[in-house]
Amino acid sequence: MKALQLAFEGLGSAALALFDEAGGMALLAWRVLVGLLTLKLDWRELVRSLYKMGVQSLPIVALTAFFTGGIMVIQSGIFIRRFGAYGLLGFGAGYATLREVGPILIGLMFSGRVGANNAAELGTMTVTEQLDGLRALAIEPIGFLIVPRVVAMMIALFCLVVLGNVVAIAGGALFGKLLLNVELSSFFHSFADNLKPWDLMIGLVKAAVFGLAISITSCHFGTSVKGGAVGVGRAVNNAVVAAAVAIMISDNLITMVLR
Amino acid sequence: MIALSVDVVTKTIAGAWAWLFRGRRTRGEVVKQLYQIGNRSLLFVCVTLGFLGMVLVFQTCLQVNRITGDLSQVGAEFIKILVHEFGPSLTAMMLATRVGAGIAAEIGSMVVTEQIDALRMNGVDPVDYLIVPRFLASLVMTGVLTTIGVGAAVIMGALTAYYSFHLNPVVFLDPSHVRVGDLLTGIMKCAAYGAAVPIVAGICGLNARGGSEGVGTATTRAVISASFVVILLDFFLSGLALFTFQRGGL
């Protein structure tokens, strides 16, 4: 009886915590939307964030994309060697990279680098009461800090996935030649002939949505930090976990709706 | 940074060896970490891998419908690729974010509040005391969570195939394509990821400097380094497997 009561208590408090966070994120998203529509955002912060989140993430994203292309070629290679269909390598690796694996892996890396960093930065500002300081100076933290970051993350991830796709395909072609001895021209023909612009588009839509998901989760957990250095660490942890779940769920929804 | 990394890696391996074969154990610490790393990541891994299974099956069925229209092999091939590639790698990516961030945040805040110095002052080696239990727990739990995650992905994949493409689950749930080589590849990957994530995260945590900002930076660095190491290991181990385990009829 006691155990049952404890189980229900645990379930209830977990559900309450979940809805609490989800509601906080929805509220934050709504405020960001209002701030965006009324153009109440700090443009200099936007440019600064774009540089910090976009340009400075380029090396890690390019490296990730390069090896992602290699991994996809190796995985397609297992099928292709079995059926002797070397002409389909570009198609197989390209389809998987553009539509699915590219956006997800780059998104997860982006969440680790930018989302976590953002949560840590906002968290530090929250625990050192800098957000209250801004409010005391009659500066609204949403328009000053949050909206520019949300916009910057969406744009940055979109551009990074575009560039990452290029690097991944180039890496795939290279490793296809090195590991499976598929000529570069045959790789690119099979890539270009079989894939449609829609395959690229679906990946780019995903990139923008992942950017939104990462920014909302990291800003929410960053601004709701409680309790010093330990709290900041925990907030970063929660932010990346929530971002990963959000990426997976939105990935499904986009795939099911847009096919 | 490099000296510290080498130091942590050697001490962790030596400590794990001593723990396993010479009985040098801190009581209950590994069990605690098994709970922290394993049980508390269970829901996260199940949710993410379940959704991954759904989306992979959906994409594959779309693609196959475009070319041949024969969906009968999708399930068997899906289970195969899940065992040797997506199961271990995506679970490890998830653990790199959750467990990696957790380890770095915990150790990082111990560094900035000078608890690590206190440990040293008492003659306790921080690597032995903090990283070795996490290393052992992660080694075990990456395998366990991958197994459970693959199960979740297969179940969700079968449901997606049934509801979206009317593919009979009996046809879908066909493990006959999984060879010994695939299993070996999966196990090898689990072991490598499980070993790498806590070490990388631990190094990042021990490198934390300055107050709460330093903890945030260390946590960020842990997530990104651990994820990247997983991708790198995936690439090299997949390449290795392509030319050894998965070559020919094994």
Contacts between the chains, C-beta under 8 A, distances in Angstrom:
chain1	res1	chain2	res2	distance
A	60	B	224	6.5
A	60	B	228	6.7
A	63	B	228	7.1
A	64	B	228	6.7
A	64	B	231	5.8
A	67	B	231	5.3
A	67	B	232	6.3
A	67	B	234	7.7
A	67	B	235	4.5
A	68	B	231	6.9
A	70	B	235	5.2
A	70	B	239	7.6
A	71	B	85	7.8
A	71	B	231	7.5
A	71	B	234	5.7
A	71	B	235	5.3
A	71	B	238	5.8
A	74	B	235	7.6
A	74	B	238	4.5
A	74	B	239	5.8
A	74	B	242	5.3
A	75	B	81	6.6
A	75	B	85	5.6
A	75	B	238	6.9
A	77	B	242	6.3
A	78	B	242	6.8
A	78	B	246	6.0
A	79	B	77	7.5
A	95	B	63	6.1
A	96	B	59	7.8
A	99	B	59	6.2
A	100	B	55	6.8
A	100	B	56	7.4
A	100	B	59	5.7
A	105	B	93	7.7
A	105	B	231	6.8
A	108	B	93	5.8
A	108	B	97	7.1
A	108	B	227	6.2
A	109	B	224	6.7
A	109	B	227	5.8
A	109	B	228	7.1
A	111	B	97	7.3
A	111	B	223	7.9
A	112	B	96	7.8
A	112	B	97	6.3
A	112	B	220	7.2
A	112	B	223	3.8
A	112	B	224	4.3
A	112	B	227	5.1
A	113	B	220	6.8
A	113	B	223	7.7
A	113	B	224	4.8
A	116	B	101	6.9
A	116	B	216	7.9
A	116	B	219	6.2
A	116	B	220	4.1
A	116	B	223	5.1
A	116	B	224	7.5
A	117	B	216	7.5
A	117	B	217	7.7
A	117	B	220	4.7
A	119	B	216	7.5
A	120	B	213	7.2
A	120	B	215	7.6
A	120	B	216	2.5
A	120	B	217	6.5
A	120	B	219	6.4
A	120	B	220	5.7
A	121	B	213	8.0
A	121	B	216	6.8
A	123	B	212	7.2
A	123	B	216	6.1
A	124	B	212	5.1
A	124	B	213	4.7
A	124	B	216	5.8
A	127	B	212	5.6
A	128	B	212	7.4
A	179	B	239	6.6
A	179	B	242	6.9
A	228	B	212	6.0
A	229	B	108	7.9
A	229	B	109	4.8
A	229	B	112	5.5
A	229	B	113	6.8
A	229	B	211	5.8
A	229	B	212	3.9
A	229	B	214	7.9
A	229	B	215	4.7
A	230	B	105	7.7
A	230	B	109	4.8
A	230	B	215	7.8
A	231	B	212	7.7
A	232	B	105	7.9
A	232	B	212	4.4
A	232	B	213	7.8
A	232	B	215	5.4
A	232	B	216	5.0
A	232	B	219	7.9
A	233	B	101	7.8
A	233	B	104	7.5
A	233	B	105	2.7
A	233	B	106	7.0
A	233	B	108	6.1
A	233	B	109	5.4
A	233	B	215	4.7
A	233	B	216	7.1
A	233	B	219	5.4
A	234	B	105	6.3
A	236	B	101	5.9
A	236	B	105	6.3
A	236	B	216	5.8
A	236	B	219	4.3
A	236	B	220	6.6
A	236	B	223	7.8
A	237	B	98	7.0
A	237	B	101	4.2
A	237	B	102	5.3
A	237	B	105	5.5
A	237	B	219	6.8
A	240	B	97	4.4
A	240	B	98	7.3
A	240	B	101	5.5
A	240	B	223	5.6
A	241	B	44	6.0
A	241	B	97	6.4
A	241	B	98	5.2
A	241	B	101	7.7
A	244	B	44	7.6
A	244	B	48	6.0
A	244	B	93	8.0
A	244	B	94	6.0
A	244	B	97	5.5
A	244	B	98	7.7
A	245	B	44	7.0
A	245	B	47	5.8
A	245	B	48	6.2
A	248	B	47	7.2
A	248	B	48	4.7
A	248	B	51	4.0
A	248	B	52	6.2
A	248	B	55	7.8
A	249	B	51	5.9
A	251	B	51	7.0
A	251	B	55	5.5
A	252	B	51	5.1
A	252	B	54	5.5
A	252	B	55	5.0
A	252	B	58	7.8
A	255	B	55	5.1
A	255	B	58	5.5
A	255	B	59	6.5
A	256	B	58	6.6
A	256	B	164	7.8
A	259	B	62	6.3
